[in-house]
Amino acid sequence: MKPSGTVLIFSGAAAEWRSVMAALSAQRGYRVLQAKTAGEARARLADVHIDVILADGTDDAAEASKFLGALEGADADVIRILIVDPNAALTRRTVSEAGLFQFLRRPIDPQQLALAVQRGLESREMKRHQRFLALDFELSDDQPESASRPGSATLPGESRNFEKLVYISEKMADVCDLAREAARTDQSVHIQGETGTGKELLARALHFHSDRRAGSFVTQNCGAMTDTFLQAELFGHERGAFAETTLDRIGLFRGADGGTIFLEEISEISKPLQLSLLRFLQSSEIRPIGSSRGERCNARLLTSSSKPLAARVAAGEFRQDLYFRLRGFVLELPPLRERPEDIPVLAASFAAKHGAALGRKILGISADALAKLGAYDFPGNVRELENEIRRMVALAKSNSYLTSRMMSPALLAAAGRKSFSSEAKLAPEGRTLKEKIESLEKQVVREALARHKWNRSRVAEELGLSRVGLANKIRRYGLDEHPSNSG
């Protein structure tokens, strides 16, 4: 099956790539983005999950190679293809340091380039599959503390991405699948979720998966400003509307014309602002402060809130008509404590990201550290997890593993209390001695499988069983790695 993906064309000569874009987008189904400068390319990499970079090194192959070689951490898995002048001389060292999958000489053949992109994605998927098999068959037993490696598959399966959102859980998969559908429309979207769950990342993903991706993405936290300043920030004002204002201000809505505007903490806005937003959603019209006439604005509205909007409506603090207008699509981001299976893949991603930022190569995360992270509730959600991993990376040496010795004392203490509490819940069921013993055995096996993310070799070693013996017990007790199906 033909792989899908996002291709970034990094070239100052955008017009020359139209035929390539047609071959990649219309014929092969890839999403294609463009960047004219290195700054624009880095911005795209920060906002969007890029699979392939086509870098135009016609004018300066060395500089383009240097840019590609600097991709580290979360961007290290990007397929890199360099386009060079027919007479350019590339050394083996240049190709290696740039991490090139392939380099092609001009003139550009769109079909040849599209085939190179396809082969690059197929090669990457094959390598990922091999890494997953290596983990499954314990080919890395020589790694200390049974560490998992950032950038590789994380048990019990391989992580998925929706732009910069990384996940493996079915709960997040359901949210992201709905978000992909919502992105194809022009309806308003409301994102509900606790602080730190990734609401802005999801909003950015919606924008870059929509037909407005070439337009601006503008964001504003509505809980961080007074009502008057927020009104002026969003809708603009005319000169003289306030004391000492000598210039017009267009406002964020007009700045997002043709693109997307994302309003965080929408539940905090005042009733007058709610009315202004309702007018925009009904007529696509905004009215700057001090103006007697409205102005048309073609911006898509995304909103978020950490407080349930329905409760604010019930309390009479939020207009019901606006509430229904905002709920074109509702995406509810689950807190991290409800999807602990995402912790290993998120931790690995953050370790790679912050290791690269500090110039340190982090080899992986120990199984003991992952178990303690998984035993913690993370009231601050993904943001708190990232801060914890950043702290661990700061304490680690280059070419080392992140271990529980580097974790913050508060997290260790909280995780320890939860682990003790979980063990105390083990209680025999049944009437006869045989039934009670079997009940306890089932609970112990299930708990060990969950703690080791269903790595059967590690569970068998811990419980003193062979892999075949463990498989027999899993089958006997009807255990399943998906909680919804567990016996």
Long-range contacts (C-beta under 8 A, 24 or more apart in sequence): 2-28, 2-29, 2-118, 3-118, 3-121, 3-122, 3-125, 4-29, 4-30, 5-30, 5-31, 5-51, 5-52, 5-117, 5-121, 6-30, 6-31, 6-32, 6-33, 6-48, 6-49, 6-50, 6-51, 6-52, 7-31, 7-32, 7-33, 7-50, 7-51, 7-52, 7-53, 7-54, 7-117, 8-32, 8-33, 8-34, 8-35, 8-41, 8-44, 8-45, 8-48, 8-50, 8-52, 8-53, 8-54, 9-33, 9-34, 9-35, 9-54, 9-56, 10-34, 10-35, 10-38, 10-41, 10-53, 10-54, 10-55, 10-56, 10-64, 10-67, 11-36, 11-54, 11-55, 11-56, 11-83, 12-36, 12-37, 12-56, 12-59, 13-56, 13-58, 16-108, 17-108, 19-108, 19-110, 20-54, 20-108, 20-110, 20-113, 20-114, 22-110, 23-110, 23-111, 23-113, 23-114, 24-110, 24-113, 24-114, 24-117, 27-114, 28-114, 28-117, 28-118, 30-117, 31-209, 33-208, 33-213, 38-67, 41-67, 45-71, 45-75, 45-78, 46-164, 47-163, 47-164, 47-204, 47-208, 47-217, 48-163, 48-164, 48-204, 48-208, 49-161, 49-162, 49-163, 49-164, 50-75, 50-78, 51-78, 51-79, 51-121, 51-124, 52-78, 52-79, 52-80, 52-81, 52-117, 52-120, 52-121, 53-78, 53-79, 53-80, 53-81, 54-81, 54-83, 54-113, 54-117, 55-80, 55-81, 55-82, 55-83, 56-83, 57-82, 57-83, 57-84, 57-85, 57-88, 58-83, 58-84, 58-85, 58-106, 61-85, 61-88, 61-90, 61-94, 62-94, 65-90, 65-94, 65-97, 65-98, 65-100, 66-98, 68-98, 68-99, 68-100, 69-97, 69-98, 69-99, 71-99, 72-356, 73-352, 73-353, 73-354, 73-355, 73-356, 73-357, 74-164, 74-349, 74-352, 74-353, 74-356, 76-151, 76-352, 76-356, 77-124, 77-151, 79-117, 79-120, 79-121, 79-123, 79-124, 81-113, 81-116, 81-117, 81-120, 83-108, 83-113, 128-152, 128-153, 128-158, 132-157, 132-158, 135-455, 138-457, 143-363, 143-364, 143-401, 144-366, 144-401, 145-366, 145-367, 145-368, 145-401, 145-403, 146-366, 146-367, 146-455, 146-458, 147-363, 147-364, 147-365, 147-366, 147-367, 147-401, 148-344, 148-348, 148-364, 148-365, 148-367, 148-370, 149-348, 149-363, 149-364, 150-348, 150-349, 150-351, 150-352, 150-355, 150-362, 150-364, 150-365, 151-348, 151-352, 152-348, 154-344, 154-345, 154-348, 154-453, 155-344, 155-452, 155-453, 155-454, 155-455, 156-341, 156-453, 156-454, 156-455, 156-481, 159-345, 159-348, 159-349, 162-202, 162-205, 163-201, 163-204, 163-205, 163-208, 163-209, 164-201, 164-204, 164-205, 165-198, 165-201, 165-202, 165-205, 166-342, 166-345, 166-346, 166-349, 167-339, 167-342, 167-345, 167-346, 168-341, 168-342, 168-344, 168-345, 169-334, 169-339, 169-341, 169-342, 170-482, 170-484, 171-334, 171-338, 171-339, 172-333, 172-334, 172-339, 172-342, 175-202, 175-331, 175-332, 175-333, 175-334, 176-202, 176-205, 178-329, 178-331, 179-205, 179-206, 179-209, 179-329, 179-331, 180-209, 181-329, 182-206, 182-328, 182-329, 182-331, 183-207, 183-209, 183-210, 184-209, 184-210, 184-211, 185-328, 185-329, 186-210, 186-211, 186-300, 187-328, 187-329, 188-281, 188-300, 188-301, 188-302, 188-303, 188-325, 188-326, 188-327, 188-328, 188-329, 189-302, 189-303, 189-328, 189-329, 189-330, 189-331, 190-266, 190-302, 190-303, 190-304, 190-305, 190-309, 190-326, 190-327, 190-328, 190-329, 190-330, 190-331, 191-302, 191-303, 191-304, 191-305, 191-331, 191-332, 191-333, 192-304, 192-305, 192-308, 192-309, 192-330, 192-331, 192-332, 192-333, 193-304, 193-306, 193-332, 193-333, 193-334, 193-335, 194-306, 194-333, 194-335, 194-381, 195-306, 195-380, 195-381, 195-383, 196-336, 196-380, 196-381, 196-382, 196-383, 196-384, 197-333, 197-334, 197-335, 197-336, 197-381, 197-382, 198-333, 198-381, 198-382, 199-264, 199-304, 199-306, 199-333, 200-262, 200-264, 200-304, 202-331, 202-333, 203-260, 203-262, 203-302, 203-304, 204-262, 206-260, 206-302, 207-259, 207-260, 207-262, 207-300, 207-302, 210-260, 210-300, 212-258, 212-259, 212-260, 212-300, 215-256, 215-257, 215-258, 215-259, 215-260, 216-255, 216-256, 216-258, 216-259, 216-260, 217-256, 217-259, 217-260, 217-262, 218-252, 218-255, 218-256, 218-259, 218-260, 218-261, 218-262, 218-299, 219-261, 219-262, 219-263, 219-264, 220-252, 220-261, 220-262, 220-263, 220-264, 221-264, 221-265, 222-263, 222-264, 222-265, 222-266, 222-268, 222-269, 222-273, 223-264, 223-265, 223-268, 224-265, 227-269, 227-270, 227-272, 227-273, 230-269, 230-273, 231-272, 231-273, 231-276, 231-289, 232-289, 234-263, 234-273, 234-276, 234-286, 235-276, 235-286, 235-287, 235-288, 235-289, 236-286, 236-288, 236-289, 237-288, 237-289, 237-290, 237-291, 238-288, 238-289, 238-290, 238-291, 239-290, 240-290, 241-288, 241-289, 241-290, 242-289, 248-288, 249-288, 250-288, 251-286, 251-288, 253-280, 253-286, 253-297, 253-299, 254-286, 254-295, 254-297, 254-299, 256-297, 256-299, 257-297, 257-298, 257-299, 258-298, 258-299, 259-299, 259-300, 260-299, 260-300, 260-301, 260-302, 261-299, 261-300, 261-301, 261-302, 262-302, 262-303, 262-304, 263-301, 263-302, 263-303, 263-304, 264-303, 264-304, 265-304, 265-305, 265-306, 266-303, 266-304, 266-305, 266-309, 266-326, 267-305, 267-306, 267-307, 267-309, 267-312, 267-317, 267-318, 271-319, 274-318, 274-319, 274-322, 275-319, 277-301, 277-322, 278-319, 278-321, 278-322, 278-325, 281-322, 281-325, 281-326, 282-325, 301-326, 335-378, 335-381, 336-378, 336-381, 336-382, 336-384, 336-385, 337-377, 337-378, 340-374, 341-453, 343-370, 343-373, 343-374, 343-378, 343-385, 344-370, 344-373, 344-374, 344-453, 346-382, 346-385, 346-386, 347-373, 347-385, 347-389, 350-385, 350-386, 350-389, 350-390, 350-393, 351-389, 351-392, 351-393, 351-402, 354-389, 354-390, 354-393, 354-394, 355-393, 355-396, 358-393, 358-394, 359-398, 360-393, 360-396, 360-397, 360-398, 361-398, 361-399, 362-393, 362-396, 362-400, 362-401, 362-402, 363-399, 363-400, 363-401, 364-401, 364-402, 365-401, 365-402, 365-403, 366-401, 366-402, 366-403, 366-404, 367-452, 367-458, 368-403, 368-404, 369-402, 369-403, 369-404, 369-406, 369-407, 370-453, 371-451, 371-452, 372-404, 372-407, 372-411, 372-412, 372-415, 372-416, 372-419, 373-407, 373-411, 373-415, 374-451, 375-415, 375-416, 375-418, 375-419, 375-422, 376-411, 376-414, 376-415, 376-418, 377-414, 377-418, 422-447, 438-477, 441-473, 441-477, 442-473, 442-477, 442-479, 442-487, 445-470, 445-473, 445-474, 445-477, 445-479, 446-477, 446-479, 446-486, 449-474, 449-479, 449-481, 454-481
